[in-house]
Amino acid sequence: MKINRVAPWLASALLATTSLAAAPAFAADQPAAAENPDKDIVVTAQRRRENVQNVNIAVTALSGDALVDKKITRAIDLQTAAPGLTISRSGVTDSFNIRGIGLASGSPQVTNGVATYIDGVFQPPIVSNGQFYDMAGAEVLRGPQGTLSGANSTGGAIYLTTQRPKLGETSGYVSGNYGNYNNVGVNGAINLPFGEKFAVRASGLFNQHDAWFKDVGPANNQPERLAEIDGRIQALYKSGGFQANVKVEATQRKTGGFALQPINTSLTNNSAVAGRTNTPFTVSFNTPVSNFERSFATVLELKYEFAGGLTLRSLTAYQNKRLAAVSDTDATSISLLAGGNNVRERVYSQEINIISPDTGKFKYVIGGYAQRNKVDLRNWNSSGGNFTTLPHPNTSKLLLGAFGQATYQLTDKLSVDAGLRYSRFEVTGSNAVYSAAPGSTMAMIIGDPPVGATILAPQTGHESDGRATGKIALNYKPDADNLIYAFVARGYKNGGINPPTGTFAPETVMDYEAGWKSTLFNRHLRTQIGAFYMKYNNFQMDVTNPVSGQNGVVNLANSEIKGFEASFQAKVNALSIDGGLSYVDSSLSGFTLINKWLVPAASNGFPQCNGSNSARCFDYTGTSVTTSGGSNLYSPKWTWNLAASYRIEVGDDVVVTPRIGYSYIGSQWAYPTYQTGTDLINARGLWQGSITLDKGTWKGEIYGTNLANKFYVAGQSGRNELYGAPREYGVRVTKKF
């Protein structure tokens, strides 16, 4: 199915849907979900509970039930339902991008351009793909954010919300599933009240499946195998205008390592290509691989609402995330190249809000934010069974912000928003990249400093910056069912250090948008249409720094981005249909960088030769390339999705609902040398479906994802590519009480 045929068809279908002359009879009220437009979809991204149709932001909102129905089990799956969002696998971190702005680097020096929050708490990029359970909903906001909450962001924000305790109610659920690859899972929650003012909610998850890939090499690995166990407990106390909610959560996720394959290229310096299996879901490693992720978080939210409706809010959080991964660096059995990533990131954050009452012509949110990140890396590389380079950088970051946004109702139909934020950032780096002593053991290299090692390049540095950002918008509501808006917003992402030779500057973006949201045919059809133009400056990218031989962050170029988005939710009798479409046209100016494909794999990570370390160095002369530019990285021109369900009432309180969905993500560049054979991730389209049977408090389901069993590239890491999940199918039974 070619995009030049499909995209115009879908766009025409969206426009035709919005211009229906008459609507047929619709079914009675159904449970609230994103695909059921006869119920209000509520979002909280602006610190208030608001109908999504009244919010002047391009946003995709999904209820907890919709996440289950659409088989969105992890953050990476959100790209199948939110147009303009791409999440590309890159090993220990995933690259979140919206409209081609976000994260194009795995460096700990780079901040997320798309801020992800769980229960209002900012999440660092590592250990970010845990499975969803006991969820209240998800919101994907497109465009710069930061005048209303938390950390600043240039590309957008993702808000994930878990179910909170409910006062005066004993309730819960348990859900179990079994599928192919011996996929066994169970998750559930129980809500217990203690009197009228206090309640506790405990929830948890266990999930495991066998390896998705077969390793035919001598290491006999189990790539992409999973064993995950998560737990969460929350307590809510509410008395009068005061409420306190405390959450403690822990996650442990083990996999059989990443199923890497060398990128198939004829370039002479990627000799590992000869070791590719060229067989789908088959790899050949000679190094044992693994991945072990752990996280712990505790969150305290305090609120006090005064008699007049003014609310004070405090959100305090601590997170401790750890990751230990071992990879077969050349991803074959040809060379004995391996690498380890050992990362620990601790995040301390505090947010304070003053929120005005919801009534009156003037509404506002004022806030302050502080975030401290401490990132410790103890990484290593080996060749032929001997340790070589040992990157051991330590990074300490501090982000401070003061923000506010206000809305004034000029007339009954016209209002104006104005938001302002000032952010201040500071980062300090320490430690070094070491050369391992000959004959080093694992116990020797994990020390600080590594036993017997010599310094190849220091990782010291300091950088600070700050920017004022803001938003101004006009909102026109000709009636209760339509909103027309236009705004200008500025976003900022901090700079950082680039050891050992300097710093990199902040990214900024100017965003000009206009949109129209409508509710038609007695609330049974909703549409959201918008267009945008963005000026994106100082694009931050991870490229080879010849001084250290390690990847370093530089400001490559500036970019222009323009496009449009359209989405709808409709229901005709028992048929529900929803879909979204995004077109993004980006243009990144030309620049010069080291072409990693001209550096032999065996010399990867070695610093520039200077006469004193000739045993482990490389002469980078002649490896730079100047490009004429191209589109932003991880920025497909077209993304779209379409889903349908049909509710069949068969009597005796039994409802059968078949569902089918399709999502398309266009081709995208993963590295800025713009070489088709090495840097392009091809387009993909994925089918999913299910049949559910509801009877009272019981629900049974047969489900399937990637129904066509498409073997596709889902991202890149260095000289290797990573893949998406194969076809998965199974049964699930859920009991609510």
TANOR-V249515 format. One record per residue. N is the residue number from 1. RES is the residue in one small letter. D_CENTER is the distance of its C-alpha to the mean C-alpha in Angstrom with 1 decimal. Layout:
N & RES & D_CENTER
N & RES & D_CENTER
This chain:
1 & m & 27.3
2 & k & 27.1
3 & i & 24.8
4 & n & 27.7
5 & r & 29.2
6 & v & 26.4
7 & a & 24.6
8 & p & 27.9
9 & w & 28.8
10 & l & 25.7
11 & a & 26.1
12 & s & 29.8
13 & a & 29.0
14 & l & 26.8
15 & l & 29.6
16 & a & 32.3
17 & t & 30.7
18 & t & 30.7
19 & s & 34.4
20 & l & 36.0
21 & a & 39.4
22 & a & 39.7
23 & a & 37.6
24 & p & 38.9
25 & a & 39.1
26 & f & 35.9
27 & a & 35.6
28 & a & 35.8
29 & d & 32.9
30 & q & 30.1
31 & p & 27.5
32 & a & 24.9
33 & a & 21.7
34 & a & 19.8
35 & e & 22.2
36 & n & 25.3
37 & p & 26.2
38 & d & 29.3
39 & k & 27.4
40 & d & 25.7
41 & i & 21.9
42 & v & 21.4
43 & v & 18.6
44 & t & 18.7
45 & a & 16.4
46 & q & 19.7
47 & r & 21.1
48 & r & 23.3
49 & r & 23.4
50 & e & 23.7
51 & n & 24.0
52 & v & 21.1
53 & q & 23.9
54 & n & 25.2
55 & v & 22.2
56 & n & 22.3
57 & i & 18.6
58 & a & 16.9
59 & v & 14.8
60 & t & 13.9
61 & a & 15.0
62 & l & 15.2
63 & s & 17.6
64 & g & 17.4
65 & d & 20.0
66 & a & 18.1
67 & l & 15.1
68 & v & 17.9
69 & d & 19.8
70 & k & 17.1
71 & k & 16.1
72 & i & 12.5
73 & t & 12.7
74 & r & 9.3
75 & a & 5.6
76 & i & 6.0
77 & d & 9.0
78 & l & 8.0
79 & q & 8.7
80 & t & 12.2
81 & a & 12.9
82 & a & 11.5
83 & p & 13.4
84 & g & 12.3
85 & l & 8.6
86 & t & 8.0
87 & i & 5.8
88 & s & 8.7
89 & r & 10.1
90 & s & 12.0
91 & g & 13.5
92 & v & 12.9
93 & t & 9.5
94 & d & 6.8
95 & s & 6.8
96 & f & 4.3
97 & n & 7.5
98 & i & 9.4
99 & r & 13.1
100 & g & 13.0
101 & i & 12.0
102 & g & 9.3
103 & l & 9.4
104 & a & 12.1
105 & s & 13.4
106 & g & 13.3
107 & s & 15.9
108 & p & 15.8
109 & q & 17.6
110 & v & 14.7
111 & t & 12.7
112 & n & 9.2
113 & g & 10.1
114 & v & 7.3
115 & a & 8.1
116 & t & 6.5
117 & y & 9.8
118 & i & 11.4
119 & d & 14.9
120 & g & 14.8
121 & v & 14.1
122 & f & 11.7
123 & q & 9.6
124 & p & 10.1
125 & p & 7.9
126 & i & 10.5
127 & v & 11.0
128 & s & 7.6
129 & n & 8.2
130 & g & 11.3
131 & q & 12.8
132 & f & 13.1
133 & y & 16.7
134 & d & 18.9
135 & m & 16.3
136 & a & 17.6
137 & g & 14.9
138 & a & 11.7
139 & e & 11.7
140 & v & 9.7
141 & l & 11.8
142 & r & 12.5
143 & g & 14.5
144 & p & 15.3
145 & q & 15.1
146 & g & 17.0
147 & t & 20.5
148 & l & 19.9
149 & s & 17.8
150 & g & 16.4
151 & a & 15.0
152 & n & 15.3
153 & s & 12.8
154 & t & 13.8
155 & g & 11.3
156 & g & 10.3
157 & a & 8.9
158 & i & 7.3
159 & y & 10.1
160 & l & 10.5
161 & t & 14.3
162 & t & 16.5
163 & q & 20.1
164 & r & 22.5
165 & p & 26.1
166 & k & 28.7
167 & l & 32.1
168 & g & 35.2
169 & e & 33.5
170 & t & 33.7
171 & s & 31.0
172 & g & 28.3
173 & y & 27.3
174 & v & 27.1
175 & s & 25.4
176 & g & 26.1
177 & n & 25.3
178 & y & 26.8
179 & g & 25.9
180 & n & 26.5
181 & y & 25.7
182 & n & 27.2
183 & n & 24.0
184 & v & 25.2
185 & g & 23.2
186 & v & 24.2
187 & n & 22.5
188 & g & 24.2
189 & a & 25.0
190 & i & 28.3
191 & n & 29.1
192 & l & 32.4
193 & p & 34.3
194 & f & 36.7
195 & g & 39.0
196 & e & 38.0
197 & k & 35.8
198 & f & 33.7
199 & a & 31.3
200 & v & 29.2
201 & r & 26.4
202 & a & 25.5
203 & s & 22.9
204 & g & 21.9
205 & l & 20.7
206 & f & 22.0
207 & n & 20.9
208 & q & 22.2
209 & h & 22.8
210 & d & 24.8
211 & a & 23.7
212 & w & 22.3
213 & f & 24.1
214 & k & 27.7
215 & d & 28.7
216 & v & 32.2
217 & g & 32.6
218 & p & 34.7
219 & a & 31.9
220 & n & 31.4
221 & n & 27.7
222 & q & 25.6
223 & p & 22.3
224 & e & 19.2
225 & r & 21.4
226 & l & 19.7
227 & a & 21.2
228 & e & 19.1
229 & i & 20.6
230 & d & 19.1
231 & g & 21.1
232 & r & 20.9
233 & i & 23.9
234 & q & 24.3
235 & a & 27.5
236 & l & 28.4
237 & y & 31.7
238 & k & 32.9
239 & s & 36.3
240 & g & 37.3
241 & g & 34.9
242 & f & 33.2
243 & q & 30.4
244 & a & 28.5
245 & n & 25.5
246 & v & 24.7
247 & k & 22.0
248 & v & 22.0
249 & e & 19.4
250 & a & 19.3
251 & t & 17.3
252 & q & 18.8
253 & r & 17.4
254 & k & 19.7
255 & t & 19.4
256 & g & 22.0
257 & g & 20.1
258 & f & 18.4
259 & a & 20.3
260 & l & 20.8
261 & q & 23.3
262 & p & 24.9
263 & i & 24.0
264 & n & 27.1
265 & t & 29.0
266 & s & 32.7
267 & l & 32.3
268 & t & 34.8
269 & n & 32.6
270 & n & 30.3
271 & s & 33.0
272 & a & 30.7
273 & v & 30.2
274 & a & 33.5
275 & g & 32.0
276 & r & 29.4
277 & t & 30.3
278 & n & 29.4
279 & t & 29.3
280 & p & 26.2
281 & f & 24.6
282 & t & 27.1
283 & v & 26.8
284 & s & 29.6
285 & f & 29.0
286 & n & 31.7
287 & t & 29.5
288 & p & 28.3
289 & v & 24.5
290 & s & 22.4
291 & n & 19.1
292 & f & 19.4
293 & e & 16.7
294 & r & 17.8
295 & s & 16.7
296 & f & 18.9
297 & a & 18.3
298 & t & 20.9
299 & v & 20.7
300 & l & 23.6
301 & e & 23.7
302 & l & 27.2
303 & k & 28.3
304 & y & 31.8
305 & e & 32.9
306 & f & 36.3
307 & a & 38.9
308 & g & 38.2
309 & g & 34.5
310 & l & 33.2
311 & t & 30.4
312 & l & 29.6
313 & r & 26.2
314 & s & 25.2
315 & l & 21.9
316 & t & 22.3
317 & a & 19.9
318 & y & 20.0
319 & q & 17.5
320 & n & 18.6
321 & k & 16.2
322 & r & 18.0
323 & l & 17.4
324 & a & 20.3
325 & a & 20.0
326 & v & 22.8
327 & s & 22.6
328 & d & 25.4
329 & t & 24.8
330 & d & 26.9
331 & a & 25.6
332 & t & 29.2
333 & s & 32.5
334 & i & 34.2
335 & s & 33.4
336 & l & 32.9
337 & l & 29.9
338 & a & 27.4
339 & g & 24.8
340 & g & 23.4
341 & n & 20.4
342 & n & 21.2
343 & v & 18.8
344 & r & 19.2
345 & e & 17.4
346 & r & 18.9
347 & v & 17.7
348 & y & 20.3
349 & s & 19.6
350 & q & 21.9
351 & e & 21.7
352 & i & 24.9
353 & n & 25.2
354 & i & 28.4
355 & i & 27.9
356 & s & 30.9
357 & p & 32.4
358 & d & 31.1
359 & t & 34.6
360 & g & 36.5
361 & k & 36.0
362 & f & 34.1
363 & k & 30.8
364 & y & 28.7
365 & v & 26.0
366 & i & 26.7
367 & g & 24.6
368 & g & 24.4
369 & y & 21.6
370 & a & 21.9
371 & q & 19.5
372 & r & 20.7
373 & n & 18.7
374 & k & 20.8
375 & v & 19.5
376 & d & 22.0
377 & l & 21.8
378 & r & 24.6
379 & n & 24.0
380 & w & 26.7
381 & n & 27.8
382 & s & 30.8
383 & s & 33.2
384 & g & 35.9
385 & g & 35.2
386 & n & 35.8
387 & f & 33.3
388 & t & 33.0
389 & t & 30.5
390 & l & 28.8
391 & p & 26.1
392 & h & 26.2
393 & p & 24.7
394 & n & 24.2
395 & t & 22.4
396 & s & 22.8
397 & k & 21.0
398 & l & 22.0
399 & l & 20.5
400 & l & 22.8
401 & g & 22.5
402 & a & 24.8
403 & f & 23.9
404 & g & 25.4
405 & q & 25.5
406 & a & 28.5
407 & t & 29.6
408 & y & 33.2
409 & q & 34.9
410 & l & 37.4
411 & t & 38.8
412 & d & 38.2
413 & k & 36.1
414 & l & 34.7
415 & s & 32.5
416 & v & 31.0
417 & d & 27.9
418 & a & 27.8
419 & g & 25.2
420 & l & 25.4
421 & r & 23.6
422 & y & 24.7
423 & s & 22.4
424 & r & 24.0
425 & f & 22.4
426 & e & 24.2
427 & v & 23.5
428 & t & 26.0
429 & g & 25.9
430 & s & 28.4
431 & n & 29.6
432 & a & 29.9
433 & v & 29.4
434 & y & 32.3
435 & s & 34.5
436 & a & 35.2
437 & a & 38.9
438 & p & 40.5
439 & g & 40.5
440 & s & 37.7
441 & t & 36.4
442 & m & 33.0
443 & a & 34.6
444 & m & 35.8
445 & i & 32.5
446 & i & 30.3
447 & g & 32.8
448 & d & 32.3
449 & p & 33.9
450 & p & 34.2
451 & v & 37.8
452 & g & 39.9
453 & a & 37.1
454 & t & 37.7
455 & i & 35.4
456 & l & 34.1
457 & a & 32.1
458 & p & 31.5
459 & q & 28.0
460 & t & 29.4
461 & g & 28.6
462 & h & 28.0
463 & e & 26.4
464 & s & 26.1
465 & d & 25.2
466 & g & 24.7
467 & r & 24.3
468 & a & 25.3
469 & t & 22.9
470 & g & 23.6
471 & k & 23.8
472 & i & 26.8
473 & a & 26.9
474 & l & 29.7
475 & n & 29.3
476 & y & 32.1
477 & k & 32.7
478 & p & 35.8
479 & d & 35.7
480 & a & 33.7
481 & d & 31.8
482 & n & 30.6
483 & l & 28.6
484 & i & 28.8
485 & y & 27.0
486 & a & 26.6
487 & f & 25.1
488 & v & 24.6
489 & a & 21.9
490 & r & 21.3
491 & g & 18.1
492 & y & 18.2
493 & k & 16.2
494 & n & 18.6
495 & g & 20.3
496 & g & 21.3
497 & i & 23.7
498 & n & 24.3
499 & p & 26.8
500 & p & 29.6
501 & t & 30.5
502 & g & 28.9
503 & t & 25.9
504 & f & 23.5
505 & a & 23.3
506 & p & 20.7
507 & e & 18.8
508 & t & 19.9
509 & v & 19.5
510 & m & 21.9
511 & d & 20.8
512 & y & 23.6
513 & e & 22.8
514 & a & 25.0
515 & g & 24.4
516 & w & 26.3
517 & k & 25.5
518 & s & 28.3
519 & t & 29.4
520 & l & 32.3
521 & f & 34.8
522 & n & 35.2
523 & r & 31.5
524 & h & 30.8
525 & l & 28.9
526 & r & 26.1
527 & t & 24.9
528 & q & 22.5
529 & i & 23.2
530 & g & 22.3
531 & a & 22.7
532 & f & 21.5
533 & y & 22.7
534 & m & 20.9
535 & k & 22.5
536 & y & 20.0
537 & n & 21.9
538 & n & 21.7
539 & f & 18.7
540 & q & 17.7
541 & m & 17.7
542 & d & 18.4
543 & v & 21.9
544 & t & 24.8
545 & n & 26.9
546 & p & 30.5
547 & v & 31.9
548 & s & 29.8
549 & g & 28.8
550 & q & 25.2
551 & n & 22.2
552 & g & 22.3
553 & v & 20.4
554 & v & 22.4
555 & n & 22.3
556 & l & 22.9
557 & a & 23.6
558 & n & 23.2
559 & s & 21.9
560 & e & 22.7
561 & i & 20.3
562 & k & 21.8
563 & g & 21.2
564 & f & 21.2
565 & e & 19.3
566 & a & 21.1
567 & s & 20.5
568 & f & 22.9
569 & q & 23.7
570 & a & 27.3
571 & k & 29.7
572 & v & 33.2
573 & n & 35.2
574 & a & 33.4
575 & l & 30.9
576 & s & 27.4
577 & i & 25.4
578 & d & 22.1
579 & g & 20.3
580 & g & 18.4
581 & l & 18.9
582 & s & 17.5
583 & y & 19.5
584 & v & 18.4
585 & d & 21.2
586 & s & 20.4
587 & s & 23.0
588 & l & 22.5
589 & s & 25.9
590 & g & 27.7
591 & f & 27.5
592 & t & 28.9
593 & l & 27.1
594 & i & 28.0
595 & n & 27.6
596 & k & 26.2
597 & w & 28.0
598 & l & 31.3
599 & v & 30.9
600 & p & 32.2
601 & a & 29.9
602 & a & 32.5
603 & s & 32.3
604 & n & 28.6
605 & g & 28.0
606 & f & 31.6
607 & p & 32.7
608 & q & 35.1
609 & c & 38.6
610 & n & 40.9
611 & g & 43.9
612 & s & 43.3
613 & n & 40.6
614 & s & 41.5
615 & a & 40.8
616 & r & 37.1
617 & c & 36.3
618 & f & 35.8
619 & d & 37.2
620 & y & 34.5
621 & t & 37.2
622 & g & 36.7
623 & t & 33.0
624 & s & 31.6
625 & v & 30.9
626 & t & 30.8
627 & t & 28.8
628 & s & 29.5
629 & g & 25.8
630 & g & 23.6
631 & s & 20.5
632 & n & 17.3
633 & l & 15.2
634 & y & 12.5
635 & s & 14.2
636 & p & 16.0
637 & k & 18.8
638 & w & 18.5
639 & t & 16.0
640 & w & 17.5
641 & n & 17.8
642 & l & 20.8
643 & a & 21.7
644 & a & 25.0
645 & s & 26.7
646 & y & 30.4
647 & r & 31.8
648 & i & 35.2
649 & e & 37.4
650 & v & 39.8
651 & g & 41.7
652 & d & 42.2
653 & d & 38.8
654 & v & 37.0
655 & v & 34.3
656 & v & 32.9
657 & t & 29.7
658 & p & 28.7
659 & r & 25.3
660 & i & 24.1
661 & g & 21.0
662 & y & 20.0
663 & s & 17.0
664 & y & 17.4
665 & i & 15.2
666 & g & 17.6
667 & s & 18.4
668 & q & 16.6
669 & w & 17.7
670 & a & 16.2
671 & y & 18.9
672 & p & 21.2
673 & t & 24.5
674 & y & 23.9
675 & q & 25.9
676 & t & 25.6
677 & g & 26.5
678 & t & 24.0
679 & d & 21.1
680 & l & 20.4
681 & i & 18.0
682 & n & 19.9
683 & a & 19.0
684 & r & 18.6
685 & g & 19.3
686 & l & 18.8
687 & w & 21.0
688 & q & 20.7
689 & g & 23.3
690 & s & 24.9
691 & i & 28.2
692 & t & 28.4
693 & l & 31.6
694 & d & 31.8
695 & k & 35.0
696 & g & 35.1
697 & t & 32.9
698 & w & 32.3
699 & k & 29.7
700 & g & 29.7
701 & e & 27.4
702 & i & 27.4
703 & y & 24.1
704 & g & 22.9
705 & t & 19.7
706 & n & 20.0
707 & l & 23.6
708 & a & 24.9
709 & n & 23.7
710 & k & 22.2
711 & f & 21.8
712 & y & 19.2
713 & v & 17.4
714 & a & 13.6
715 & g & 13.4
716 & q & 15.7
717 & s & 16.7
718 & g & 19.9
719 & r & 22.5
720 & n & 21.0
721 & e & 18.7
722 & l & 16.6
723 & y & 16.7
724 & g & 15.3
725 & a & 16.8
726 & p & 20.5
727 & r & 22.1
728 & e & 21.9
729 & y & 24.3
730 & g & 26.0
731 & v & 27.3
732 & r & 26.1
733 & v & 28.4
734 & t & 27.6
735 & k & 30.2
736 & k & 29.9
737 & f & 32.5
